[in-house]
Amino acid sequence: MKEISLLELVLRAAGRIAAVSGVIGLLVWLTWVMLDFKSMQSGFTLPY
C-alpha cells in the first residue's frame, strides 16, 4: 500500500463532497422544474 499525502486525501474528500452536492443540486432542480410544470397548468410560474 502506497503512502497517500495529506493533499491527496483533502482533494479526494473535496471531490466526493462536490459530487454529492452536485447530485443533490440536480435533484432539487428537477423537483423545482416538476413543481413549476405542475403550476404552469394553473397559470402560475415559479421564477427560475
N, CA, C and O atoms as a Tinker XYZ file with bonds, in Angstrom:
   192  protein
     1  N      0.842000   -1.202000    0.000000    73     2
     2  CA     0.000000    0.000000    0.000000    64     1     3
     3  C      0.880000    1.257000    0.000000    63     2     4     5
     4  O      1.736000    1.434000    0.867000    81     3
     5  N      0.654000    2.102000   -0.970000    73     3     6
     6  CA     1.486000    3.310000   -1.052000    64     5     7
     7  C      0.992000    4.394000   -0.094000    63     6     8     9
     8  O     -0.175000    4.432000    0.297000    81     7
     9  N      1.912000    5.257000    0.261000    73     7    10
    10  CA     1.586000    6.329000    1.186000    64     9    11
    11  C      0.811000    7.438000    0.466000    63    10    12    13
    12  O      1.202000    7.876000   -0.616000    81    11
    13  N     -0.272000    7.879000    1.067000    73    11    14
    14  CA    -1.082000    8.944000    0.471000    64    13    15
    15  C     -0.786000   10.248000    1.199000    63    14    16    17
    16  O     -0.801000   10.303000    2.429000    81    15
    17  N     -0.520000   11.281000    0.437000    73    15    18
    18  CA    -0.229000   12.582000    1.041000    64    17    19
    19  C     -1.520000   13.217000    1.566000    63    18    20    21
    20  O     -2.625000   12.869000    1.150000    81    19
    21  N     -1.342000   14.144000    2.480000    73    19    22
    22  CA    -2.475000   14.845000    3.077000    64    21    23
    23  C     -3.257000   15.607000    2.007000    63    22    24    25
    24  O     -4.487000   15.654000    2.038000    81    23
    25  N     -2.525000   16.203000    1.059000    73    23    26
    26  CA    -3.159000   16.952000   -0.022000    64    25    27
    27  C     -4.075000   16.045000   -0.845000    63    26    28    29
    28  O     -5.185000   16.433000   -1.211000    81    27
    29  N     -3.598000   14.840000   -1.126000    73    27    30
    30  CA    -4.387000   13.886000   -1.906000    64    29    31
    31  C     -5.668000   13.501000   -1.169000    63    30    32    33
    32  O     -6.734000   13.399000   -1.777000    81    31
    33  N     -5.560000   13.291000    0.135000    73    31    34
    34  CA    -6.735000   12.979000    0.955000    64    33    35
    35  C     -7.747000   14.118000    0.922000    63    34    36    37
    36  O     -8.947000   13.893000    0.769000    81    35
    37  N     -7.245000   15.348000    1.068000    73    35    38
    38  CA    -8.109000   16.534000    1.034000    64    37    39
    39  C     -8.791000   16.667000   -0.325000    63    38    40    41
    40  O     -9.988000   16.945000   -0.401000    81    39
    41  N     -8.023000   16.467000   -1.399000    73    39    42
    42  CA    -8.585000   16.567000   -2.746000    64    41    43
    43  C     -9.650000   15.508000   -2.997000    63    42    44    45
    44  O    -10.683000   15.785000   -3.607000    81    43
    45  N     -9.388000   14.282000   -2.516000    73    43    46
    46  CA   -10.381000   13.213000   -2.673000    64    45    47
    47  C    -11.662000   13.528000   -1.916000    63    46    48    49
    48  O    -12.762000   13.329000   -2.431000    81    47
    49  N    -11.515000   14.019000   -0.691000    73    47    50
    50  CA   -12.672000   14.393000    0.127000    64    49    51
    51  C    -13.449000   15.521000   -0.544000    63    50    52    53
    52  O    -14.678000   15.487000   -0.600000    81    51
    53  N    -12.731000   16.517000   -1.051000    73    51    54
    54  CA   -13.360000   17.649000   -1.739000    64    53    55
    55  C    -14.099000   17.180000   -2.995000    63    54    56    57
    56  O    -15.198000   17.649000   -3.288000    81    55
    57  N    -13.490000   16.259000   -3.725000    73    55    58
    58  CA   -14.114000   15.705000   -4.926000    64    57    59
    59  C    -15.396000   14.964000   -4.602000    63    58    60    61
    60  O    -16.394000   15.079000   -5.313000    81    59
    61  N    -15.356000   14.197000   -3.510000    73    59    62
    62  CA   -16.534000   13.444000   -3.085000    64    61    63
    63  C    -17.654000   14.391000   -2.664000    63    62    64    65
    64  O    -18.816000   14.190000   -3.016000    81    63
    65  N    -17.290000   15.433000   -1.902000    73    63    66
    66  CA   -18.267000   16.435000   -1.457000    64    65    67
    67  C    -18.886000   17.143000   -2.665000    63    66    68    69
    68  O    -20.097000   17.358000   -2.714000    81    67
    69  N    -18.049000   17.501000   -3.628000    73    67    70
    70  CA   -18.523000   18.180000   -4.835000    64    69    71
    71  C    -19.490000   17.287000   -5.611000    63    70    72    73
    72  O    -20.513000   17.760000   -6.106000    81    71
    73  N    -19.168000   16.000000   -5.718000    73    71    74
    74  CA   -20.029000   15.055000   -6.438000    64    73    75
    75  C    -21.381000   14.902000   -5.741000    63    74    76    77
    76  O    -22.426000   14.917000   -6.391000    81    75
    77  N    -21.355000   14.757000   -4.419000    73    75    78
    78  CA   -22.587000   14.598000   -3.645000    64    77    79
    79  C    -23.456000   15.850000   -3.730000    63    78    80    81
    80  O    -24.667000   15.759000   -3.932000    81    79
    81  N    -22.833000   17.018000   -3.574000    73    79    82
    82  CA   -23.596000   18.263000   -3.643000    64    81    83
    83  C    -24.146000   18.494000   -5.052000    63    82    84    85
    84  O    -25.217000   19.078000   -5.219000    81    83
    85  N    -23.411000   18.036000   -6.057000    73    83    86
    86  CA   -23.885000   18.123000   -7.440000    64    85    87
    87  C    -25.135000   17.289000   -7.654000    63    86    88    89
    88  O    -26.090000   17.745000   -8.283000    81    87
    89  N    -25.133000   16.065000   -7.134000    73    87    90
    90  CA   -26.285000   15.167000   -7.250000    64    89    91
    91  C    -27.492000   15.749000   -6.507000    63    90    92    93
    92  O    -28.608000   15.744000   -7.024000    81    91
    93  N    -27.257000   16.251000   -5.290000    73    91    94
    94  CA   -28.331000   16.861000   -4.501000    64    93    95
    95  C    -28.893000   18.085000   -5.232000    63    94    96    97
    96  O    -30.107000   18.275000   -5.301000    81    95
    97  N    -28.005000   18.899000   -5.769000    73    95    98
    98  CA   -28.419000   20.079000   -6.526000    64    97    99
    99  C    -29.275000   19.712000   -7.721000    63    98   100   101
   100  O    -30.281000   20.366000   -7.996000    81    99
   101  N    -28.877000   18.667000   -8.432000    73    99   102
   102  CA   -29.636000   18.193000   -9.592000    64   101   103
   103  C    -31.032000   17.726000   -9.191000    63   102   104   105
   104  O    -32.013000   18.036000   -9.866000    81   103
   105  N    -31.117000   16.976000   -8.088000    73   103   106
   106  CA   -32.411000   16.501000   -7.592000    64   105   107
   107  C    -33.316000   17.664000   -7.201000    63   106   108   109
   108  O    -34.504000   17.666000   -7.524000    81   107
   109  N    -32.756000   18.654000   -6.508000    73   107   110
   110  CA   -33.524000   19.843000   -6.110000    64   109   111
   111  C    -34.026000   20.583000   -7.347000    63   110   112   113
   112  O    -35.183000   20.999000   -7.406000    81   111
   113  N    -33.140000   20.743000   -8.338000    73   111   114
   114  CA   -33.502000   21.426000   -9.577000    64   113   115
   115  C    -34.619000   20.695000  -10.323000    63   114   116   117
   116  O    -35.565000   21.318000  -10.806000    81   115
   117  N    -34.500000   19.370000  -10.410000    73   115   118
   118  CA   -35.536000   18.567000  -11.072000    64   117   119
   119  C    -36.867000   18.692000  -10.359000    63   118   120   121
   120  O    -37.906000   18.827000  -11.006000    81   119
   121  N    -36.852000   18.649000   -9.022000    73   119   122
   122  CA   -38.076000   18.814000   -8.227000    64   121   123
   123  C    -38.690000   20.180000   -8.506000    63   122   124   125
   124  O    -39.902000   20.297000   -8.686000    81   123
   125  N    -37.848000   21.213000   -8.540000    73   123   126
   126  CA   -38.273000   22.582000   -8.814000    64   125   127
   127  C    -38.944000   22.671000  -10.187000    63   126   128   129
   128  O    -40.003000   23.284000  -10.326000    81   127
   129  N    -38.324000   22.056000  -11.202000    73   127   130
   130  CA   -38.863000   22.058000  -12.565000    64   129   131
   131  C    -40.213000   21.336000  -12.610000    63   130   132   133
   132  O    -41.140000   21.793000  -13.278000    81   131
   133  N    -40.321000   20.215000  -11.902000    73   131   134
   134  CA   -41.581000   19.468000  -11.862000    64   133   135
   135  C    -42.688000   20.296000  -11.198000    63   134   136   137
   136  O    -43.820000   20.328000  -11.680000    81   135
   137  N    -42.354000   20.957000  -10.100000    73   135   138
   138  CA   -43.321000   21.834000   -9.422000    64   137   139
   139  C    -43.735000   22.970000  -10.348000    63   138   140   141
   140  O    -44.910000   23.331000  -10.422000    81   139
   141  N    -42.765000   23.524000  -11.047000    73   139   142
   142  CA   -43.012000   24.616000  -11.982000    64   141   143
   143  C    -43.938000   24.154000  -13.102000    63   142   144   145
   144  O    -44.852000   24.877000  -13.497000    81   143
   145  N    -43.699000   22.960000  -13.606000    73   143   146
   146  CA   -44.507000   22.407000  -14.696000    64   145   147
   147  C    -45.952000   22.198000  -14.247000    63   146   148   149
   148  O    -46.887000   22.508000  -14.985000    81   147
   149  N    -46.128000   21.670000  -13.031000    73   147   150
   150  CA   -47.471000   21.464000  -12.488000    64   149   151
   151  C    -48.200000   22.792000  -12.311000    63   150   152   153
   152  O    -49.381000   22.902000  -12.639000    81   151
   153  N    -47.503000   23.792000  -11.795000    73   151   154
   154  CA   -48.144000   25.073000  -11.534000    64   153   155
   155  C    -48.374000   25.886000  -12.812000    63   154   156   157
   156  O    -49.213000   26.786000  -12.830000    81   155
   157  N    -47.631000   25.573000  -13.883000    73   155   158
   158  CA   -47.830000   26.273000  -15.156000    64   157   159
   159  C    -49.232000   26.014000  -15.708000    63   158   160   161
   160  O    -49.814000   26.872000  -16.371000    81   159
   161  N    -49.767000   24.826000  -15.431000    73   159   162
   162  CA   -51.086000   24.484000  -15.942000    64   161   163
   163  C    -52.187000   25.314000  -15.285000    63   162   164   165
   164  O    -53.264000   25.488000  -15.854000    81   163
   165  N    -51.913000   25.823000  -14.088000    73   163   166
   166  CA   -52.896000   26.678000  -13.427000    64   165   167
   167  C    -52.608000   28.163000  -13.673000    63   166   168   169
   168  O    -53.239000   29.034000  -13.073000    81   167
   169  N    -51.650000   28.439000  -14.561000    73   167   170
   170  CA   -51.349000   29.817000  -14.935000    64   169   171
   171  C    -50.392000   30.528000  -14.001000    63   170   172   173
   172  O    -50.278000   31.753000  -14.053000    81   171
   173  N    -49.701000   29.787000  -13.145000    73   171   174
   174  CA   -48.740000   30.399000  -12.220000    64   173   175
   175  C    -47.371000   29.758000  -12.420000    63   174   176   177
   176  O    -47.263000   28.532000  -12.407000    81   175
   177  N    -46.331000   30.552000  -12.602000    73   175   178
   178  CA   -44.976000   30.006000  -12.779000    64   177   179
   179  C    -44.040000   30.492000  -11.683000    63   178   180   181
   180  O    -44.128000   31.638000  -11.241000    81   179
   181  N    -43.162000   29.631000  -11.258000    73   179   182
   182  CA   -42.138000   29.979000  -10.278000    64   181   183
   183  C    -40.978000   30.644000  -11.004000    63   182   184   185
   184  O    -40.672000   30.271000  -12.136000    81   183
   185  N    -40.330000   31.614000  -10.383000    73   183   186
   186  CA   -39.164000   32.225000  -11.034000    64   185   187
   187  C    -38.000000   31.244000  -11.099000    63   186   188   189
   188  O    -37.818000   30.442000  -10.183000    81   187
   189  N    -37.213000   31.296000  -12.167000    73   187   190
   190  CA   -36.059000   30.396000  -12.292000    64   189   191
   191  C    -34.874000   30.933000  -11.534000    63   190   192
   192  O    -33.813000   30.310000  -11.525000    81   191
